[in-house]
Amino acid sequence: MTHTPPSPLLSRKELDTLLGGAARAWLDEALAEAAHAAAHDDTTPAESYSVPPWELRYAAAGRHCGLEHADSVRALLLAEAHAGLPALTRLYEQGTAAERRAVLLTLSALDLGATALPLVEDALRTNDTTLVAAAVGPYAAAHLDPHNWRHAVLKCLFTGVPVEAVADLARRSRGDAELARMLGDFASERIAAGRPVPAGLHHVLALTAPGPAAPTVPTASTQES
């Protein structure tokens, strides 16, 4: 089973052309609550167990603005609230798959450094292709170490997530002999098991070449000879 890469997140201006009046009004209120939280984040008592209003809005985004726009609305809320790692972790761990996906899609737009890598690593351990596809975006490209990034590429091939979902694939693959070896081993295992080699593997393998010449993928005929 294959999965289509996540759609690009829409800006507020783009959303305004697509949402109805009630949804726009709801979004105005939600973003105002998120902005208020960002401006007063030091006034909430540390022992408080109350959920900030904007986080409740985050969960309700699909219901009020449509499932097709929920990722974009949630991303706007996270950015407006200047969501830090505690809030992101809470929303990720307590959220639905769709709410987790929106967190992953927004990481690169927030000032987090590498602190949110545990969320990416958790998503890559799942077999939910929507989460895997969201996890291999710009944030992973910028912060995953080579070992874990290579395994993320293999995870995409194994689960059917198109390699086009992997941000910065060409740059990070270029000249990566270890990734080329892993791809070759993966192809050999698939062939030995009588299973097809994913088409995306050939594309990634070609990218690992440092120059014009690219490594070759084992084929059933070469393994039999």
VOBA-1610 file (N, C-alpha, C; in pm, whole numbers, padded with zeros to 5 digits, always signed):
BEGIN
Met+00085-00119+00000Met+00000+00000+00000Met+00089+00124+00000Thr+00061+00218-00088Thr+00138+00341-00096Thr+00060+00454-00032His+00131+00559-00003His+00071+00674+00064His+00116+00800-00005Thr+00021+00891-00028Thr+00052+01018-00091Thr+00118+01111+00011Pro+00228+01178-00027Pro+00293+01271+00067Pro+00195+01377+00114Pro+00217+01432+00234Pro+00127+01535+00287Pro+00115+01654+00192Ser-00004+01712+00187Ser-00025+01831+00105Ser+00046+01949+00171Pro+00090+02047+00092Pro+00156+02165+00150Pro+00061+02237+00246Leu+00118+02288+00354Leu+00037+02364+00449Leu-00001+02498+00387Leu-00123+02540+00413Leu-00175+02664+00357Leu-00153+02779+00453Ser-00133+02897+00397Ser-00120+03018+00477Ser-00258+03065+00522Arg-00259+03160+00614Arg-00388+03215+00659Arg-00462+03279+00542Lys-00389+03350+00459Lys-00453+03415+00344Lys-00516+03312+00251Glu-00447+03204+00228Glu-00501+03099+00141Glu-00622+03033+00205Leu-00618+03011+00336Leu-00732+02951+00404Leu-00855+03041+00397Asp-00834+03171+00407Asp-00947+03263+00405Asp-01026+03255+00275Thr-00959+03215+00167Thr-01029+03203+00039Thr-01107+03072+00029Leu-01081+02980+00120Leu-01142+02848+00112Leu-01245+02821+00221Leu-01232+02891+00333Leu-01322+02868+00446Leu-01447+02954+00436Gly-01555+02900+00490Gly-01679+02977+00499Gly-01671+03079+00611Gly-01774+03163+00621Gly-01773+03270+00720Gly-01762+03220+00863Ala-01837+03116+00898Ala-01834+03064+01034Ala-01696+03008+01067Ala-01637+02937+00972Ala-01505+02880+00995Ala-01399+02989+01009Arg-01409+03094+00930Arg-01312+03205+00941Arg-01325+03273+01077Ala-01448+03290+01122Ala-01469+03354+01252Ala-01412+03265+01364Trp-01434+03137+01353Trp-01379+03044+01452Trp-01227+03049+01453Leu-01168+03055+01334Leu-01022+03060+01324Leu-00968+03192+01382Asp-01038+03302+01358Asp-00997+03430+01416Asp-00988+03419+01568Glu-01091+03359+01629Glu-01094+03345+01773Glu-00984+03251+01822Ala-00965+03142+01749Ala-00864+03044+01788Ala-00724+03105+01784Leu-00694+03179+01679Leu-00562+03240+01666Leu-00542+03349+01771Ala-00649+03420+01806Ala-00638+03522+01910Ala-00605+03457+02044Glu-00666+03343+02071Glu-00636+03271+02196Glu-00492+03220+02196Ala-00445+03173+02080Ala-00307+03125+02071Ala-00209+03240+02090Ala-00238+03356+02031Ala-00151+03472+02046Ala-00150+03519+02192His-00264+03515+02257His-00270+03554+02398His-00184+03460+02483Ala-00190+03332+02453Ala-00109+03235+02528Ala+00039+03261+02507Ala+00077+03297+02384Ala+00218+03325+02356Ala+00267+03447+02433Ala+00178+03545+02449Ala+00216+03670+02517Ala+00214+03658+02669His+00145+03556+02719His+00129+03544+02864His+00168+03405+02914Asp+00264+03343+02846Asp+00299+03206+02884Asp+00367+03197+03018Asp+00413+03310+03071Asp+00479+03307+03201Asp+00384+03336+03317Thr+00253+03349+03286Thr+00157+03381+03391Thr+00080+03259+03438Thr+00095+03145+03370Thr+00024+03024+03410Thr+00099+02955+03523Pro+00035+02928+03635Pro+00104+02861+03746Pro+00161+02728+03702Ala+00281+02697+03749Ala+00348+02574+03709Ala+00268+02451+03747Glu+00190+02463+03860Glu+00115+02345+03905Glu-00022+02334+03840Ser-00054+02427+03750Ser-00186+02427+03688Ser-00204+02307+03596Tyr-00320+02243+03606Tyr-00352+02129+03521Tyr-00454+02166+03414Ser-00489+02294+03406Ser-00587+02336+03306Ser-00525+02334+03167Val-00607+02305+03069Val-00562+02301+02930Val-00582+02438+02868Pro-00478+02497+02810Pro-00495+02628+02746Pro-00604+02622+02640Pro-00687+02726+02630Pro-00797+02725+02533Pro-00753+02696+02390Trp-00635+02746+02351Trp-00593+02724+02213Trp-00565+02576+02185Glu-00526+02501+02287Glu-00503+02359+02267Glu-00635+02285+02245Leu-00741+02331+02309Leu-00872+02273+02282Leu-00914+02304+02138Arg-00882+02425+02094Arg-00910+02463+01955Arg-00830+02374+01858Tyr-00709+02344+01895Tyr-00623+02258+01812Tyr-00692+02125+01785Ala-00748+02067+01890Ala-00816+01938+01874Ala-00942+01950+01789Ala-01007+02065+01795Ala-01136+02082+01726Ala-01123+02138+01585Ala-01002+02156+01535Ala-00982+02222+01406Ala-01054+02154+01291Gly-01048+02024+01286Gly-01113+01952+01176Gly-01263+01969+01177Arg-01320+01970+01296Arg-01466+01981+01308Arg-01515+02117+01262His-01437+02221+01286His-01482+02357+01255His-01435+02408+01120Cys-01321+02360+01072Cys-01266+02412+00947Cys-01256+02307+00837Gly-01297+02185+00866Gly-01293+02080+00764Gly-01167+01997+00777Leu-01182+01866+00761Leu-01067+01777+00776Leu-00958+01809+00676Glu-00997+01855+00556Glu-00898+01883+00452Glu-00811+02005+00486His-00857+02088+00578His-00781+02208+00617His-00724+02197+00758Ala-00747+02086+00826Ala-00710+02076+00967Ala-00560+02089+00989Asp-00479+02026+00902Asp-00334+02036+00919Asp-00289+02182+00915Ser-00339+02257+00819Ser-00298+02396+00804Ser-00345+02481+00922Val-00467+02459+00966Val-00520+02535+01080Val-00439+02505+01205Arg-00411+02378+01227Arg-00333+02340+01346Arg-00191+02397+01340Ala-00133+02397+01222Ala+00001+02455+01207Ala+00000+02603+01240Leu-00102+02674+01196Leu-00113+02817+01228Leu-00126+02838+01378Leu-00203+02753+01444Leu-00220+02766+01589Leu-00088+02743+01662Leu-00014+02641+01621Leu+00114+02612+01685Leu+00211+02729+01668Ala+00214+02784+01548Ala+00304+02895+01521Ala+00262+03020+01599Glu+00132+03047+01602Glu+00082+03167+01671Glu+00105+03158+01821Ala+00096+03037+01875Ala+00115+03016+02019Ala+00262+03008+02057His+00350+03007+01955His+00493+02985+01979His+00512+02860+02064Ala+00445+02753+02020Ala+00441+02630+02098Ala+00581+02578+02126Gly+00608+02551+02252Gly+00736+02494+02292Gly+00727+02344+02302Leu+00838+02283+02340Leu+00843+02137+02343Leu+00741+02075+02439Pro+00718+02131+02557Pro+00617+02069+02645Pro+00478+02063+02582Ala+00436+02172+02521Ala+00304+02174+02457Ala+00300+02079+02338Leu+00405+02079+02258Leu+00409+01991+02141Leu+00406+01845+02183Thr+00481+01812+02287Thr+00483+01674+02335Thr+00346+01634+02387Arg+00282+01723+02460Arg+00148+01695+02514Arg+00049+01672+02400Leu+00050+01762+02301Leu-00044+01749+02189Leu-00015+01623+02109Tyr+00111+01589+02095Tyr+00148+01468+02020Tyr+00107+01342+02095Glu+00142+01335+02220Glu+00117+01212+02296Glu-00031+01189+02324Gln-00106+01297+02340Gln-00248+01284+02374Gln-00339+01294+02252Gly-00283+01325+02138Gly-00365+01353+02021Gly-00398+01231+01936Thr-00489+01251+01843Thr-00520+01150+01742Thr-00405+01145+01641Ala-00413+01051+01550Ala-00310+01043+01445Ala-00305+01173+01365Ala-00420+01231+01336Ala-00423+01357+01260Ala-00359+01470+01339Glu-00384+01475+01470Glu-00326+01580+01553Glu-00175+01560+01566Arg-00130+01436+01572Arg+00014+01408+01576Arg+00080+01450+01445Arg+00012+01419+01334Arg+00068+01455+01204Arg+00090+01606+01193Ala-00006+01683+01240Ala+00008+01829+01232Ala+00125+01879+01315Val+00149+01819+01430Val+00266+01855+01510Val+00393+01831+01429Leu+00404+01713+01370Leu+00523+01678+01293Leu+00543+01772+01174Leu+00435+01807+01107Leu+00445+01892+00990Leu+00488+02034+01024Thr+00467+02075+01150Thr+00494+02213+01189Thr+00630+02231+01256Leu+00698+02124+01290Leu+00822+02134+01368Leu+00924+02227+01306Ser+00939+02222+01174Ser+01042+02303+01109Ser+01012+02452+01115Ala+00888+02488+01144Ala+00850+02629+01149Ala+00867+02688+01288Leu+00905+02605+01386Leu+00916+02650+01524Leu+01063+02654+01565Asp+01093+02736+01663Asp+01231+02753+01709Asp+01262+02649+01816Leu+01297+02528+01771Leu+01313+02416+01863Leu+01452+02357+01867Gly+01536+02392+01770Gly+01662+02321+01758Gly+01634+02173+01734Ala+01714+02088+01796Ala+01695+01943+01780Ala+01613+01882+01892Thr+01551+01965+01976Thr+01485+01913+02096Thr+01363+01827+02068Ala+01301+01843+01950Ala+01180+01768+01919Ala+01208+01637+01845Leu+01335+01600+01834Leu+01367+01474+01766Leu+01297+01352+01825Pro+01276+01345+01958Pro+01203+01229+02010Pro+01065+01209+01947Leu+00999+01318+01909Leu+00868+01304+01844Leu+00883+01244+01705Val+00984+01289+01631Val+01012+01233+01498Val+01048+01086+01509Glu+01133+01053+01605Glu+01177+00915+01621Glu+01061+00825+01660Asp+00969+00876+01742Asp+00851+00798+01777Asp+00766+00769+01655Ala+00743+00872+01572Ala+00662+00853+01452Ala+00725+00752+01357Leu+00857+00752+01350Leu+00925+00660+01259Leu+00922+00516+01310Arg+00889+00497+01437Arg+00875+00362+01490Arg+00737+00303+01463Thr+00644+00387+01419Thr+00509+00339+01393Thr+00500+00283+01250Asn+00389+00219+01224Asn+00359+00174+01087Asn+00247+00256+01026Asp+00218+00370+01086Asp+00118+00463+01032Asp+00187+00546+00924Thr+00152+00522+00800Thr+00224+00588+00690Thr+00201+00739+00689Thr+00089+00786+00744Thr+00068+00931+00748Thr+00167+00996+00844Leu+00200+00926+00952Leu+00296+00980+01047Leu+00439+00968+00994Val+00469+00856+00931Val+00602+00837+00873Val+00629+00946+00769Ala+00532+00970+00681Ala+00549+01071+00577Ala+00568+01210+00636Ala+00495+01241+00743Ala+00510+01372+00807Ala+00643+01383+00881Ala+00693+01271+00932Ala+00815+01272+01012Ala+00940+01296+00930Val+00937+01267+00800Val+01058+01280+00718Val+01062+01413+00643Gly+00999+01513+00700Gly+00997+01645+00639Gly+01123+01726+00669Pro+01116+01858+00653Pro+01235+01945+00669Pro+01300+01936+00807Tyr+01221+01914+00912Tyr+01280+01906+01045Tyr+01374+01786+01056Ala+01330+01671+01006Ala+01415+01552+01008Ala+01538+01572+00921Ala+01520+01635+00806Ala+01633+01660+00717Ala+01740+01746+00784Ala+01696+01838+00868Ala+01789+01929+00933Ala+01854+01870+01057His+01784+01778+01126His+01832+01738+01258His+01859+01590+01279Leu+01803+01501+01200Leu+01831+01359+01220Leu+01977+01329+01188Asp+02042+01249+01271Asp+02180+01211+01242Asp+02182+01112+01125Pro+02297+01093+01060Pro+02302+01009+00939Pro+02245+00869+00959His+02277+00805+01072His+02228+00669+01095His+02076+00664+01096Asn+02015+00750+01177Asn+01869+00748+01187Asn+01802+00799+01060Trp+01868+00892+00990Trp+01809+00941+00864Trp+01807+00830+00760Arg+01914+00753+00750Arg+01917+00640+00654Arg+01804+00542+00685His+01786+00512+00813His+01681+00418+00850His+01542+00477+00823Ala+01530+00609+00830Ala+01403+00672+00795Ala+01373+00654+00646Val+01474+00666+00562Val+01455+00642+00418Val+01413+00498+00394Leu+01480+00404+00460Leu+01442+00262+00447Leu+01301+00238+00497Lys+01263+00307+00603Lys+01128+00293+00657Lys+01024+00334+00553Cys+01053+00443+00480Cys+00961+00486+00375Cys+00947+00378+00268Leu+01058+00322+00225Leu+01054+00219+00123Leu+00978+00096+00173Phe+01000+00060+00298Phe+00938-00059+00355Phe+00787-00043+00371Thr+00743+00077+00409Thr+00601+00098+00437Thr+00523+00151+00317Gly+00592+00183+00207Gly+00522+00232+00089Gly+00504+00382+00086Val+00571+00455+00174Val+00567+00601+00168Val+00656+00646+00052Pro+00607+00723-00043Pro+00690+00766-00156Pro+00814+00842-00108Val+00927+00815-00170Val+01050+00883-00127Val+01043+01032-00154Glu+00948+01075-00237Glu+00930+01218-00260Glu+00890+01291-00130Ala+00843+01216-00032Ala+00806+01277+00096Ala+00928+01314+00178Val+01044+01257+00146Val+01165+01280+00225Val+01227+01414+00185Ala+01225+01508+00278Ala+01279+01641+00249Ala+01430+01636+00231Asp+01480+01715+00138Asp+01624+01729+00115Asp+01690+01595+00081Leu+01616+01511+00013Leu+01665+01376-00016Leu+01792+01377-00100Ala+01795+01459-00204Ala+01911+01460-00294Ala+02038+01502-00222Arg+02028+01608-00141Arg+02148+01658-00073Arg+02201+01556+00028Arg+02110+01499+00107Arg+02155+01410+00212Arg+02198+01273+00157Ser+02149+01235+00041Ser+02186+01106-00018Ser+02318+01111-00092Arg+02355+01230-00142Arg+02468+01241-00233Arg+02597+01185-00169Gly+02655+01089-00238Gly+02782+01032-00194Gly+02773+00947-00069Asp+02655+00908-00029Asp+02638+00830+00094Asp+02654+00681+00064Ala+02776+00632+00077Ala+02805+00492+00044Ala+02734+00396+00137Glu+02717+00436+00263Glu+02649+00347+00358Glu+02501+00333+00322Leu+02439+00442+00282Leu+02300+00433+00237Leu+02290+00346+00113Ala+02384+00359+00021Ala+02384+00275-00099Ala+02394+00128-00061Arg+02480+00097+00036Arg+02493-00043+00080Arg+02363-00094+00140Met+02300-00012+00223Met+02174-00052+00286Met+02064-00074+00183Leu+02061+00012+00083Leu+01961-00004-00023Leu+01985-00133-00101Gly+02111-00161-00131Gly+02142-00284-00201Gly+02103-00407-00121Asp+02131-00405+00010Asp+02093-00517+00096Asp+01941-00533+00101Phe+01871-00421+00108Phe+01725-00426+00113Phe+01668-00485-00017Ala+01726-00442-00130Ala+01681-00495-00259Ala+01707-00645-00267Ser+01823-00689-00221Ser+01856-00831-00224Ser+01760-00912-00139Glu+01725-00860-00023Glu+01631-00929+00065Glu+01493-00941+00000Arg+01449-00835-00066Arg+01319-00838-00132Arg+01317-00942-00244Ile+01425-00943-00322Ile+01433-01037-00433Ile+01437-01180-00382Ala+01515-01205-00278Ala+01524-01339-00222Ala+01390-01388-00169Ala+01308-01294-00123Ala+01176-01330-00071Ala+01070-01333-00180Gly+01111-01309-00306Gly+01015-01309-00416Gly+00924-01189-00417Arg+00970-01079-00360Arg+00889-00957-00353Arg+00951-00851-00442Pro+00870-00761-00497Pro+00924-00658-00587Pro+01006-00555-00512Val+01104-00499-00582Val+01185-00391-00527Val+01109-00260-00551Pro+01086-00180-00446Pro+01013-00053-00466Pro+01082+00035-00569Ala+01003+00095-00656Ala+01060+00180-00761Ala+01141+00295-00702Gly+01098+00346-00589Gly+01169+00457-00528Gly+01311+00423-00487Leu+01338+00294-00465Leu+01473+00253-00425Leu+01574+00286-00534His+01540+00261-00658His+01630+00291-00770His+01661+00441-00774His+01558+00521-00747His+01577+00667-00750His+01675+00710-00641Val+01654+00660-00518Val+01742+00699-00408Val+01884+00649-00432Leu+01894+00527-00482Leu+02027+00470-00505Leu+02105+00555-00605Ala+02037+00603-00708Ala+02104+00688-00805Ala+02154+00817-00741Leu+02081+00866-00643Leu+02120+00989-00575Leu+02243+00971-00488Thr+02272+00847-00446Thr+02387+00825-00358Thr+02520+00835-00431Ala+02517+00833-00563Ala+02643+00839-00638Ala+02707+00976-00623Pro+02839+00984-00600Pro+02905+01114-00587Pro+02920+01185-00720Gly+02912+01110-00832Gly+02929+01170-00965Gly+02826+01114-01060Pro+02856+01118-01191Pro+02760+01071-01291Pro+02728+00923-01278Ala+02826+00840-01238Ala+02801+00697-01230Ala+02723+00664-01104Ala+02623+00580-01116Ala+02541+00542-01002Ala+02557+00394-00973Pro+02545+00353-00846Pro+02548+00211-00814Pro+02433+00139-00883Thr+02442+00010-00893Thr+02336-00068-00953Thr+02265-00149-00846Val+02136-00170-00868Val+02056-00249-00776Val+02058-00393-00821Pro+02073-00489-00728Pro+02066-00629-00768Pro+01932-00659-00834Thr+01933-00746-00930Thr+01810-00790-00994Thr+01799-00940-00977Ala+01682-00992-01002Ala+01661-01136-00988Ala+01755-01213-01079Ser+01780-01162-01199Ser+01864-01233-01294Ser+02011-01234-01247Thr+02056-01120-01189Thr+02196-01118-01145Thr+02217-01206-01024Gln+02116-01219-00940Gln+02131-01304-00823Gln+02130-01450-00860Glu+02062-01484-00970Glu+02056-01624-01010Glu+02183-01669-01081Ser+02259-01572-01137Ser+02380-01609-01212Ser+02496-01635-01120
//
